[in-house]
Every structure is written in C-alpha cells, then in structure tokens.
Amino acid sequence: MILNASGCLDAVAAPDVARSLDAFVTKTVTPLPRAGNAPVRIAETDVGMLNSIGLANPGRDAFVAETLPRLRALGVPLWVSVGGFAADEYAETCAALEDVAALELNLSCPNVDDAPETAAEIVAACRAATELPLYAKLSPATWDLGEVARAVADAGADGLSLVNTIRGLALDERTLRPRLGAAVGGLSGPALKPVALAAVYTCYRSTALPIVGMGGVRTGRDALELVAAGASAVALGTVLFANPEAPARVRRELRQELHALGLGSVEDAVGIAHEDAETLKRSLSFVGEKALQSG
C-alpha cells in the first residue's frame, strides 16, 4: 500500500495524484485554526528539505464542514492526521471524525510545542473517543523508540507511522543567518532514509503492529528496503514536490525489485531483513519456486 506523508500533497489541487495512491493522508488538523509559522517556511538543502509550516490548517470545525466533503468526493480512502497540544484536544478531534479509513495521530511534529502528556496517554485518550483505526506517528528523536512503540500499542494504537521529520537548520550562504523564519525546521528527504529504516526495524522487533514506513523514499528500491525492515505500507513525502507521478513510478519499480529477488508480493518481503542468512536463503528459494510453478 502506498500513501502520501501528511502535508506533502494537496489532494484537492492534485486529484489525479491523490487517486494514484491507495489512501490519502490529510494535513494535520488541530482544534482551532492555525496560521502557522512565519515565512520563510521551506528551504532546500543538499541532503533534503527543511520545512517549518507550523501545522497551518483551517481548524477542526472548518475541516469537517468544508474540507472533508471535498476530499470524500475524490473517492480515495482517507486517513486524517490529527494534532493538538493536549490529550483532550486530540480526543475531541477524533470523536468529531466519522466515515474515514483511519486516524493518524501526529505525536511528533518538530515545528510546534509538544503536548505535555506522553504519546501513550494521548493514544489512550483517543482510543476512548473513537473506534476508528489509530496510527501513532512517532519521532525518531527518541532514545528508546521501541519502548515508546510498545507503550502506544498497549494504549490501544492499531498501527505506527514511522517516521516524522527530525529537527534541522540551514544557514544562508551570504549572511550565515537561518534560512527559515522559525530558524529550525523538520528535515525530510534522502537524509532521513537511514533514520526511518532504523526506526521501522526497531519497532518491528518491538511490537506486532502494522507499520507505515516513510522518510527519503524516492524509488521502488527505497520502498522495498522499508518493507524489508518491517513496514507493510510506505508513504511518499518530499519526492511528491518534485515528481507528482512518483506513486505510479515507485509502485512499478517496487514490483520490478520484488521480481528481481524472486519475491511474489510485498507481503513476502515484509520483515525479511530480520531473518538470518540461512532462513532468508530458504525463503527466497521457496518463494521463487512457487512463482515458477504458478507461472
């Protein structure tokens, strides 16, 4: 399954791109409208992109009344990204949302202040407020990410989204002043891929929750590596800004990568990085024989 990372695609402005995804993830919705951070909000670097949007959005009421009906008209399964600054704010927004495929709890935005409660406390509050599937989006900037993953699983999360951006800084080459209005921002793009792989790998070993892997995905090979680390779905982020046709291309390249390894499906590759060498050799051999027999 291929999704977009929250905030990296305007589905209303680019409906065909949204329809090329298996599900569309909205920008993060907060209880009240937010203008976001002061410009400049986006800066390119030689290793990726920095953003400091600051959760700009129309607020929960306007989103439910105006934005959500327009997104439903696209005919794509919807995941709504939910944000807040206290556990009860997250829970109230979750309770107000109906008839969507899932809720992604943004527990790790590097551009705003965190809620005082732990990730597990927020998930527990949301679990009490809704029966919709809950995916906890976690930050890689945590010393023991596996422990956090276990805690949100115990609190009622149905899945994990890994990872959010990490804080970074870019300086103007002439003035040596920060290039972003808020100085620091969230780093995404190629530099984030090894971080995302490590997070997915860790959380796959720590919980049985399904994982959406994201961070630096540009090619089918990138997607395959996240799947091998333990992701059962992959989200595209920064690449969508440069190449709106990336979902179809990555999907095609992923199929080619699977075929080259003798793997019949994405499911055959999930978590394969955790197998020892002998088990992996037998697994690839068995899957390859099945593919030949079915062909």
C-alpha positions as CSV (number, residue, x, y, z in Angstrom):
1,M,0.0,0.0,0.0
2,I,1.3,3.4,-1.0
3,L,0.2,6.6,0.8
4,N,1.4,10.2,1.0
5,A,3.1,11.6,4.0
6,S,0.9,14.1,5.8
7,G,1.3,17.6,4.4
8,C,3.1,16.6,1.2
9,L,0.2,16.7,-1.2
10,D,-2.9,18.9,-1.7
11,A,-5.4,16.3,-2.9
12,V,-8.0,19.0,-3.9
13,A,-5.4,20.8,-6.1
14,A,-4.0,17.5,-7.5
15,P,-6.8,15.0,-7.5
16,D,-5.2,12.7,-10.1
17,V,-2.1,12.3,-7.9
18,A,-4.3,11.5,-4.9
19,R,-6.2,8.9,-6.8
20,S,-2.9,7.2,-7.7
21,L,-2.5,6.4,-4.0
22,D,-4.0,3.6,-2.0
23,A,-5.1,6.1,0.6
24,F,-4.7,9.9,1.0
25,V,-3.4,11.3,4.3
26,T,-4.6,14.8,5.1
27,K,-2.6,17.7,6.5
28,T,-2.7,17.7,10.3
29,V,-5.9,19.1,11.8
30,T,-5.9,20.9,15.1
31,P,-8.9,22.1,17.2
32,L,-8.5,25.8,16.3
33,P,-7.3,27.4,13.1
34,R,-3.6,28.0,12.8
35,A,-1.8,30.5,10.6
36,G,1.4,28.5,11.0
37,N,5.0,29.8,11.4
38,A,6.4,33.0,9.9
39,P,7.9,32.7,6.4
40,V,10.3,31.5,5.1
41,R,8.8,28.1,5.6
42,I,10.6,25.8,3.2
43,A,14.3,25.6,2.4
44,E,16.1,23.1,0.2
45,T,19.4,21.7,1.3
46,D,22.0,19.4,-0.3
47,V,20.6,16.4,1.7
48,G,16.9,17.1,1.6
49,M,14.3,19.7,2.5
50,L,13.6,21.7,5.7
51,N,10.1,22.8,6.4
52,S,8.7,24.9,9.2
53,I,5.0,25.1,8.3
54,G,3.8,25.0,11.9
55,L,0.7,23.0,11.4
56,A,-1.1,25.7,9.4
57,N,-4.7,24.5,8.9
58,P,-8.3,25.8,9.0
59,G,-9.2,24.1,12.3
60,R,-11.4,21.2,13.1
61,D,-14.8,22.7,12.5
62,A,-13.9,24.1,9.1
63,F,-12.1,20.9,8.1
64,V,-15.2,18.8,9.0
65,A,-17.7,21.1,7.3
66,E,-15.8,22.2,4.2
67,T,-12.6,20.3,3.5
68,L,-13.6,16.7,4.4
69,P,-16.6,16.6,1.9
70,R,-14.3,17.8,-0.9
71,L,-11.8,15.1,-0.1
72,R,-14.5,12.4,0.1
73,A,-15.6,13.3,-3.4
74,L,-12.3,12.1,-4.7
75,G,-13.3,8.5,-4.0
76,V,-9.9,7.7,-2.2
77,P,-9.7,6.1,1.3
78,L,-9.0,8.9,3.7
79,W,-6.6,9.0,6.7
80,V,-7.0,12.2,8.8
81,S,-3.9,13.4,10.5
82,V,-4.9,14.7,14.0
83,G,-2.8,17.1,16.1
84,G,-3.2,19.1,19.3
85,F,-1.5,20.5,22.3
86,A,-3.1,18.3,25.0
87,A,-4.5,14.8,25.1
88,D,-8.1,16.0,25.3
89,E,-7.7,18.1,22.2
90,Y,-6.6,15.0,20.2
91,A,-9.5,13.0,21.6
92,E,-12.1,15.7,20.8
93,T,-11.0,15.8,17.2
94,C,-11.0,12.0,16.9
95,A,-14.6,12.0,18.3
96,A,-15.7,14.5,15.7
97,L,-14.4,12.5,12.7
98,E,-16.5,9.7,11.1
99,D,-16.5,7.6,8.0
100,V,-12.8,7.8,7.3
101,A,-10.4,4.9,6.9
102,A,-8.0,5.8,9.7
103,L,-6.7,8.5,12.0
104,E,-3.0,9.3,12.2
105,L,-2.1,10.9,15.5
106,N,0.7,13.4,14.9
107,L,2.6,12.9,18.1
108,S,5.9,14.3,16.9
109,C,5.8,17.5,14.9
110,P,9.2,19.2,15.3
111,N,7.8,22.6,14.4
112,V,5.4,23.1,17.3
113,D,5.5,22.6,21.1
114,D,4.6,19.0,22.2
115,A,1.6,18.2,24.3
116,P,2.5,17.7,28.0
117,E,1.2,14.1,28.0
118,T,3.1,11.1,26.8
119,A,2.4,9.5,23.5
120,A,0.7,6.6,25.2
121,E,-1.5,8.9,27.2
122,I,-2.7,10.7,24.1
123,V,-3.3,7.4,22.3
124,A,-5.3,6.1,25.3
125,A,-7.5,9.3,25.3
126,C,-8.1,8.9,21.6
127,R,-8.9,5.2,21.9
128,A,-11.6,6.0,24.4
129,A,-13.0,8.6,22.0
130,T,-13.2,6.6,18.8
131,E,-13.4,3.1,17.3
132,L,-11.6,4.2,14.1
133,P,-8.2,2.7,13.5
134,L,-5.4,4.8,15.2
135,Y,-1.9,5.1,13.8
136,A,0.6,6.7,16.1
137,K,3.1,8.9,14.2
138,L,6.3,8.8,16.2
139,S,9.5,10.8,16.2
140,P,12.8,9.1,15.6
141,A,14.4,11.5,18.0
142,T,13.7,9.2,20.9
143,W,16.3,7.3,22.8
144,D,14.3,4.1,23.1
145,L,11.8,4.2,20.3
146,G,10.9,0.5,20.8
147,E,9.7,1.3,24.3
148,V,7.5,4.1,23.0
149,A,6.1,1.8,20.3
150,R,5.2,-0.8,23.0
151,A,3.6,1.9,25.1
152,V,1.3,3.2,22.4
153,A,0.5,-0.4,21.4
154,D,-0.6,-1.1,25.0
155,A,-2.6,2.1,25.0
156,G,-4.7,1.0,22.0
157,A,-2.9,2.0,18.8
158,D,-3.7,-0.1,15.8
159,G,-0.5,0.8,13.9
160,L,2.6,3.0,13.7
161,S,3.6,5.7,11.2
162,L,7.4,6.0,11.1
163,V,8.9,8.5,10.9
164,N,8.2,12.1,11.3
165,T,10.9,14.7,10.3
166,I,13.8,15.5,12.6
167,R,14.9,19.0,13.5
168,G,17.5,20.6,11.2
169,L,19.0,24.0,10.5
170,A,20.2,25.6,7.3
171,L,22.2,28.9,7.1
172,D,22.2,31.4,4.3
173,E,25.5,31.2,2.5
174,R,25.9,35.0,2.5
175,T,24.6,36.2,5.8
176,L,25.0,33.0,7.8
177,R,21.6,33.6,9.3
178,P,18.9,30.8,9.5
179,R,17.2,30.4,6.1
180,L,13.8,29.6,7.8
181,G,11.7,32.1,9.5
182,A,11.5,29.9,12.6
183,A,15.2,29.1,12.3
184,V,14.9,25.3,12.7
185,G,12.6,23.0,10.8
186,G,11.8,19.4,10.0
187,L,14.3,17.7,7.8
188,S,12.9,15.3,5.2
189,G,14.2,13.7,2.0
190,P,17.2,11.4,1.3
191,A,19.0,12.1,4.6
192,L,16.0,10.7,6.5
193,K,16.0,7.3,5.0
194,P,18.6,5.6,7.2
195,V,16.9,7.1,10.2
196,A,13.5,5.8,9.0
197,L,14.9,2.3,8.3
198,A,16.4,2.1,11.8
199,A,13.0,3.2,13.4
200,V,11.0,0.7,11.4
201,Y,13.5,-2.1,12.1
202,T,13.4,-1.3,15.8
203,C,9.6,-1.1,16.1
204,Y,9.0,-4.2,14.0
205,R,11.1,-6.1,16.6
206,S,9.3,-4.4,19.5
207,T,5.6,-4.8,18.5
208,A,3.2,-6.7,16.3
209,L,1.6,-3.5,15.0
210,P,1.5,-2.8,11.2
211,I,3.9,-0.1,10.2
212,V,3.7,2.7,7.6
213,G,7.3,3.4,6.7
214,M,8.3,6.9,5.4
215,G,11.4,9.0,5.1
216,G,13.5,9.5,2.0
217,V,11.5,7.2,-0.3
218,R,12.4,8.2,-3.9
219,T,12.4,4.8,-5.7
220,G,11.0,1.3,-5.6
221,R,14.2,0.1,-4.0
222,D,13.8,2.6,-1.2
223,A,10.2,1.3,-0.6
224,L,11.4,-2.3,-0.7
225,E,14.0,-1.6,2.0
226,L,11.4,-0.1,4.3
227,V,9.2,-3.1,3.7
228,A,12.2,-5.4,4.4
229,A,12.8,-3.6,7.7
230,G,9.2,-4.3,8.7
231,A,6.8,-1.8,7.0
232,S,3.7,-3.2,5.5
233,A,2.9,0.1,3.8
234,V,5.0,3.0,2.5
235,A,4.4,6.7,2.3
236,L,5.9,9.2,-0.1
237,G,6.8,12.7,1.1
238,T,9.4,15.1,-0.3
239,V,9.5,13.3,-3.7
240,L,6.0,14.4,-4.4
241,F,7.0,18.1,-4.6
242,A,9.4,17.3,-7.4
243,N,7.6,14.5,-9.1
244,P,3.8,14.2,-8.8
245,E,3.9,11.0,-10.8
246,A,6.1,9.3,-8.2
247,P,3.4,7.0,-6.8
248,A,2.9,5.1,-10.1
249,R,6.6,5.0,-10.7
250,V,7.5,3.8,-7.3
251,R,4.8,1.1,-7.4
252,R,6.1,-0.1,-10.8
253,E,9.7,-0.1,-9.6
254,L,8.7,-1.9,-6.4
255,R,7.2,-4.7,-8.5
256,Q,10.4,-4.9,-10.5
257,E,12.5,-5.1,-7.4
258,L,10.4,-7.9,-5.9
259,H,10.5,-9.8,-9.2
260,A,14.3,-9.5,-9.4
261,L,14.6,-11.1,-5.9
262,G,12.1,-13.9,-6.7
263,L,9.5,-12.4,-4.4
264,G,5.9,-12.8,-5.4
265,S,4.4,-9.9,-3.4
266,V,5.1,-7.2,-0.9
267,E,3.8,-9.5,1.8
268,D,6.6,-11.9,1.1
269,A,9.2,-9.1,1.7
270,V,7.8,-7.7,5.0
271,G,10.4,-8.1,7.7
272,I,12.8,-10.1,5.6
273,A,15.7,-8.0,7.0
274,H,15.1,-9.7,10.3
275,E,15.7,-13.3,9.0
276,D,19.1,-15.0,9.5
277,A,21.1,-15.8,6.4
278,E,20.1,-19.4,6.1
279,T,16.4,-18.8,6.7
280,L,16.5,-16.0,4.2
281,K,18.1,-18.2,1.6
282,R,15.5,-20.9,2.1
283,S,12.7,-18.3,2.0
284,L,13.8,-16.7,-1.3
285,S,14.3,-20.2,-2.8
286,F,10.8,-21.3,-1.8
287,V,9.1,-18.2,-3.0
288,G,10.9,-18.3,-6.3
289,E,9.9,-21.9,-6.8
290,K,6.3,-21.0,-6.1
291,A,6.4,-18.2,-8.6
292,L,7.8,-20.5,-11.3
293,Q,5.1,-23.1,-10.6
294,S,2.3,-20.5,-10.8
295,G,3.7,-19.0,-13.9
